[in-house]
């Protein structure tokens, strides 16, 4: 899988997870109808399915790298959907997490001497 496709799958997974989770937030915290949860469940299933598409030998490694992408996607959600612009500390922290995610998923693998 190319770097572009890996990034695309991670971004799709993040959008699906955040959207799905937000439906529960809307229901339980914003007094929306429980019907909001139905598309959220579908979205969470899509999220889980997308993570299986990551080209990694171990699920834990794919999930760990996803964490950095999730953090940046959450900050984008904060800004675009919730209308609160992330501050510089949000962005610096998110960038550090993305760098960590890239090291985890793209780092060379070999035997430890």
C-alpha positions in Angstrom: 0.0 0.0 0.0 1.4 3.4 -0.9 1.9 6.2 1.6 -0.9 8.1 0.0 -3.3 5.2 0.2 -2.3 4.5 3.9 -3.0 8.2 4.7 -6.3 8.1 2.9 -7.4 5.0 4.8 -6.4 6.5 8.1 -8.2 9.8 7.4 -11.3 7.9 6.3 -11.2 5.8 9.5 -10.8 8.9 11.6 -13.7 10.7 10.0 -15.9 7.6 10.4 -14.9 7.2 14.1 -15.3 10.8 15.0 -18.7 11.1 13.2 -19.9 7.9 14.8 -18.8 8.9 18.3 -20.3 12.4 17.8 -23.7 10.9 17.3 -23.5 9.5 20.8 -22.3 12.8 22.1 -25.2 14.6 20.4 -27.7 12.1 21.8 -26.4 12.1 25.4 -25.0 15.6 25.8 -26.9 17.7 23.3 -30.3 16.2 23.9 -30.7 14.9 20.3 -33.0 12.0 19.4 -31.7 8.5 20.0 -32.2 8.0 16.3 -28.9 10.0 15.8 -27.1 6.9 17.1 -28.3 4.7 14.2 -26.1 6.3 11.5 -23.4 6.5 14.2 -23.3 2.8 14.6 -22.9 2.3 10.8 -20.1 4.9 10.9 -18.3 3.0 13.6 -18.6 -0.2 11.7 -17.0 1.5 8.7 -14.3 2.8 10.9 -13.4 -0.6 12.2 -13.5 -2.1 8.7 -11.2 0.6 7.3 -8.5 0.0 10.0 -8.2 -3.6 8.8 -7.1 -2.2 5.4 -3.8 -0.8 6.8 -0.8 -2.7 5.6 0.7 -3.7 9.0 1.8 -7.1 10.3 0.2 -6.4 13.7 -3.1 -4.8 14.6 -1.6 -3.0 17.6 0.9 -1.2 15.4 -1.8 -0.1 12.9 -3.9 1.1 15.9 -1.0 2.9 17.5 -0.2 4.8 14.4 -3.9 5.6 13.9 -3.8 7.5 17.2 -1.8 10.4 15.8 -4.1 10.7 12.8 -7.2 10.5 15.1 -5.8 13.4 17.2 -5.3 15.7 14.1 -8.7 14.7 12.7 -10.3 15.5 16.1 -8.8 19.0 16.0 -10.1 19.4 12.4 -13.5 18.4 13.7 -13.2 20.8 16.6 -12.6 23.6 14.1 -14.9 22.7 11.1 -17.9 21.1 12.9 -17.9 22.6 16.3 -16.6 26.1 15.3 -13.7 26.3 17.8 -10.4 27.0 16.2 -7.5 25.0 17.6 -4.8 27.0 19.3 -1.1 26.7 18.6 -0.6 24.2 21.4 -3.3 22.0 19.9 -1.5 22.2 16.5 1.9 21.6 17.9 0.7 18.6 19.9 -1.1 17.2 16.9 2.0 17.6 14.7 4.1 15.7 17.3 1.5 12.9 17.3 1.5 12.7 13.5 5.3 12.5 13.4 5.1 9.7 15.9 2.4 7.9 13.9 4.6 8.1 10.7 7.6 6.7 12.6 5.4 3.8 13.9 3.8 2.8 10.6 6.7 3.6 8.1 9.7 3.0 10.2 12.1 0.3 8.9 11.5 -3.1 10.5 14.3 -5.6 11.0 15.8 -7.8 13.6 17.3 -6.2 16.7 20.9 -7.2 17.1 
